Each structure stands twice: as structure tokens, then as C-alpha cells.
Amino acid sequence: MSPRPFLMPLLTAALVAGATVASAQDKGSVDLKPLPPLANPNDPKIGAKELFGRKVLPAAMPTRVVGFYAKGCIAGAEGLPINGETWQVMRLSRNRHWAHPDMVALVKRLAARAHKDAGWPGILVGDMSQPRGGPMFTGHASHQVGLDADIWLTPMPNRQLSRNEREEMSAVMMVREDRLDVDSKVFTPGHLAVIRAAALEPGVQRIFVNAAIKKALCREAGGDRSWLSKVRPMYGHDYHFHIRIQCPPGNGECESQPEPSEGEGCGASDLAYWFRDSVIHPKPPKVPPKPKPPMTLAQLPAACKQVLAAPDAKQ
């Protein structure tokens, strides 16, 4: 199945106005309604998400990563085919299966490893980036430069999913109800094998998981444990894990993240913060914070204006 039928403005009005977090559980839509054109796209106050979210195809430019994971864009992105022998892309309505070619190649390798090492039919791929990166209508602050990808912790079924299933199906929760450990009924050695395979990829800088998953990986890793230093606890990530790769060699406009600290990150002091009651069960603030204004095009690296204005790549 070609990705092209789904390359259209992707969000219904309800989704645009809705949640600020797009997780594996947020459903998509098969009844897509194109976004209306912007009355004044040159308004300097307009959110960059309104501009990048309306781009259906990559920029017809050489591949180029501009800026930081949470403040940038990408030219010449490559689309991960929505079906592969050992992977399938989920939530097609989001049109977020684009990334730097290095990330696309990594996802394909990981899918093959999941099949070989974990015995999974393959992987289900969540959000990567938009066709030109940039801020998104919903969800991630990162995923803006084509160097991030979410992989569901639900193994791919041994069949091709329907369009409805890709939009409606929920990922499986891996964390126990008390949030202190994984659910042993669903978290298996296969999950460890897949996350380890991702962490052992040389270009991977970080992998984000729920702290309970990190705790389980520390307990069950055995053998070579050097890869654990790349696996970092992060809020959420209890249905999927997040892969982040380094800036591509020779891409001087890409702003890298500092390397993770050495060590496994498995000590009691490394994990203590994440299991505090105030972190697991945060209390809502007495005064709700005011919504932050959206990031504007002027706040992104200057080259992102050129990426946004470029003609569509041919598909």
C-alpha cells in the first residue's frame, strides 16, 4: 500500500482543538477533513504548527536537518513505507511517517531484528516526523527534525491491519496499575530484546521508556549491560518507546543533545525520583497555568522558512 492516498491535511477540527498530547492511545480518523486555508499565513504571530501541519509532502531539497529535536525542521525527508515485511505504520491520518533517511533505515533494521531476535512478526511504528518536520498540532515537543521515532510495545500482528484498525487500535499498557513495575502478564523477554536491539544501534543516542520499564530492563538485562546507559526514564512511554538518533555526520545546522551520562542508570538513586508518589500521582496545580503561546516561525532556525517555502518533492 502506497503512502500517497493519505498525504493530505490530516487533522479534523476536533483534533486541532483537542488534546496537547498525542499518544499511542489517541485514535486517528479514516474520515479526514482537509484543514481550511489560513486567512493570513504571513501573520508573524501564527503558530508554526499551523504552517508545518499543512505541508503534505517533503521539501524538494537535499536532505538537511536544521535545528534541535524540539526546535527545528527537516528538508528532503524520506517516508517510511506504511507496510513492510516486518513493520506496519500506525495512525496514518497523522502523516507522521517521515524522517531522515538514517532513521528510516534504522527502523527497517530494528523491525528485522524484532522478527529474528524476539520472534515478533514485526513492529508497529508510531509517530516519526511530519513531511517537513517542525512543530505539530498535537503531541510531541520533539520529533521536529526527523531524528525521533516511536515504536509501539505491542508486537505487530501476523497479518496486515486494516485502515480502521490502524486508526482505532490501542497499544497495550506495559506498566502495572500501581505504576511501580511492569505488568508481568504482558511485558516479556521479547520486549527487552527489541529495546536492546535499538539501543545497540551505533547512531542511537537515547531511548526513552517509562521508569517502570527501565527498572525491569535493569533487573533482567544480564550479560552485556553497556546499552542500558542509553535507555532513559521519561514521563509517559508506557505503551511505546522513543528512539532518538544523533545528528547526521557533516550536518552542521543540526544541534545535538549532550551524550547521556556514563553508567547503567540502574542504581536506587538513579530511579528514586521517578517512583516518588508526587511523580507517579501528581496533584493538579491550585492555579491552572496559562497556556503557552505557540512557537512561531520566527522562533525556529532561519533556514526553516526556506524549507517551508520550497516546492513539494515528487513522490
N, C-alpha and C positions, 0 to 999 in steps of 0.2 A: 504494500500500500504506500503510495507516494504521500509525502507531507503536504504537497501543494494544495489539495482541497481544503485544508484547514488554515491556509495562510490568508487570514482576513482579520480585521479588527475583532478582538476576541472577547471582549467583556460585555456582559449585559449591564443594563443600567443598575440593576440591583447589586451586581458585583462591584461596580465602580463606587457605589455609595456605601458599600458594606465594610466587612472586616478589614483590619490592617494587617492581619497575619494570614498568609496562605500556607496551610499545612497539607500533609498527605490526606487529611480528613475533609478538607474543604472540597466540595463537589464542583464539577465543571458543568457545562451545558452543551447539549447537542443542537439546541435551537439558538444559534448565535445571532445576535442583533448588532450590525455594524455600529460603531460609535459615530455620533454625528460629527461633522467637521467643526473645527474650532472657529469661533467667530473672529478671534484676533490671535492667530498663532504667534505673532511677533510681540505680544504683550510681555514685557520683561518680568512681570510678576507671576506669569503662568508656571505651574509646576512642570519640571522636566519630564515627569512621568506621563503627562498628557501628550507630550511630543513623541517620546520614545515608545510609548504604549500603542501608538497609532501606526508605527512602522511595521509592515507585514513581512518585509524581506530585508536581508543584509544590505549594507552599502557596497556598491560596486567599486571597491577599493582593495588594494593589497591588505592582507591580514595585519592588523595593528591593534595592540592593546594600549588603551590610553587611561591613565589614572590608577586609582586604588580600587580594591574589591568593592568598596561601598561608596565610591565616588568616581565614576568614570564611564567608559563606553568601549565598544569594540567595532572595528571595521573588518570587513571580509570574514565574518563568522561563518562557520560550517554547520549545517544542520545534521543532527544525528537522525538517520532514517528511523521512522517510527516503528518499524518491525525489523528485527534481525533474527538470526538463528537462535541466539541466546539472550535476547533482550526485547522488551516492548516499552514504548514511551506511554506514560500516563498523562491524563488531563490535557489532551490535545488542544482543547479550547483556549488554553493559556498561551499557546505558541511560544513556549519557553524551552524548546529542544535545540537551541543554538549555543555554540561555544567556540572557543579557539580550537583549531584542528588537533592540538596536542591533547585537549580534554576529550574530544570526540574519540580519538584513538585509544585513550586510556579506558574510557567506558566500555569500548568494544573488547579490550583485553580483559577487563575485570569480569565482563559477562561470560567470557570463555572460561576464566578461572573459576567462577562460581559453579559453572557446569562441571568442570573437571575435578576441582578440589572439594566442593561442598555437596556435589550430587544434585544441585538445583537444576531444573530445566533452563534457568537463566534468571536475569534480574529485571525488575520493574524500575524504570527511570523516571524520577520526578522532575522538578524544575532544574534547568541549567540556566540559560540566559535568554533574553529577548533577541530578536534578529540583529539589533544594533546595541544591545546591552542597555545601559542606563537604568535609572530608577524605574520601579514597577508600580502599577496601580495598587497592588496588594502584596503583602508579604515582606519578603527579604529586604533588608537594608543593603546586603551584599548581593552577589550574583550579577554585578553590573558590568564586568569586564570579560566574561566568557571563561573564567578560570575556576568556577564553582559548579558543583553538581550534587543533587540529592538522589540517593539510592534508597528505594524502599527496603525495609527489612522483611517484607513479605516476598517469599520466592515467587518467581514467575510461574503461573500455571502451565501445564503441559499442553497448551492449546493457544490459539490466537484469540485474544479478548476482543469482544465487540466494541464498537464506539461507545455505546451506552455504558458498558462495564468500565471502560477507561475513565469515564467522567463520574460514575456513581460509586464504584467500588472503593471501600475503605481499606487502608493499610491496617495491619494487625499491631495492637499495642504490645510492646515488649516489656513494659515496666509493671511491676507488681502494684496492686492497688494502694499499698501503704507508701509507695514511691522509694522504698529503701533498697530494693534489689530488683533484678529481672524476674519475670514470670517464667518459672522453670518449665511450665507446660508448653510454652511457645518459643522460648529462646534456646537455641540448640548449638551444638558444636559447629554446625554449618554456618551459623551467623558469625561466630568467631573466625572461621576460615575465610569468609568473604571480606570482613573488615581487615583482617591481617593481610590478605592479598592486596587490598587497596593501599594499606599503609606501607607495604614493601615496594610499591612503585617509586622509583627514584625521584620523579618530579613532584610527588605529593608532599606538601608542606604541613598540612594539618588535616585531621579528620575530626569532626565534631559529633559527639554522641551524648545521650543523656548520661548523667553521672552514675546512675544505677548500671548502665551498660558498661561504662568504664570500669566500675567496680568488679563486674563479672569477668571482663576481659583480663583484668589484673589477676584475679583468682584462678582463672582457667587457662592462661596462656601457655605455660610450660615452655621448655626448650628455649629457643631464641626469643628473647623478650625486648630486643632493641627497638622494634617497631612501635612499642607502646608509647614511646615519648611523643609520637606524632598524634596520638589519639587524645583529644582534649574534651573534658566535660563542658557542656553548654546547655543553657535553658532549652526546653523542648527536646527535639531529636529523640523522642521515644518511639516513633514509628519509622524513622528513617535515619540514615547517617549522611553526613555532608562531607564531600571531598573538596579540598582546596589545593590547587597546584601552584607552583612557583611562577613568577614572571618568566616568559619565554626568553631564552638567551638572545642577546642583541636587541631586545625591545626596550630602549632607553626611556620611553614615555610611560612604561608600566611601573607603578610604585609597589614595591614588595613589602610584605609583612615581615617583621623580625622573625628569625628562626625560633622555633619552640625551645624552651629550656631543656637542657640535658636531664637525663633521668627518666625513669618509667612513669613518674607521676602517680604511683600506686600507694604511697605511704599514707598513714592515717591523717597526717597534717595536710597532704595534698588534696584529700577528698572531704575533709571535715566540713568545710564551708558549705558544700553542696547538699549535705544532709542535715543542716540546721532546720529546725521546724519553721523558722521565719522565711527560709528559702523554699522549702517544699510546700508550705502553706502560707504564702504571703498574704498579709492583710491589705485590703484596699486602702489607699490614702484617704485621710479625712477630707481633704480638698482635692477633687479630681484635677490633675494637671491640665493646663491649657494645651490644645493640640499644637504641635509644631508646624510652622508654615512649610509647605513642600519645598524641596530643593529645586532651585531654578537652573535654567541652562547656564546662566552666568556663573553659577557656583561650581559647575563642572569644569574640568580642564578645557582650555580654549579650543583644542582640536576637536572636541565633541560636537561643536557647532558644524564643523566641516563634515563630520561623519553623518550627522543628522540630515544635512542638506544634499548629500550625494545621491545619485540615482540608484534605483534598485538593481541589485545583482540579478543576472539572468539565472533562472532555475530550469 
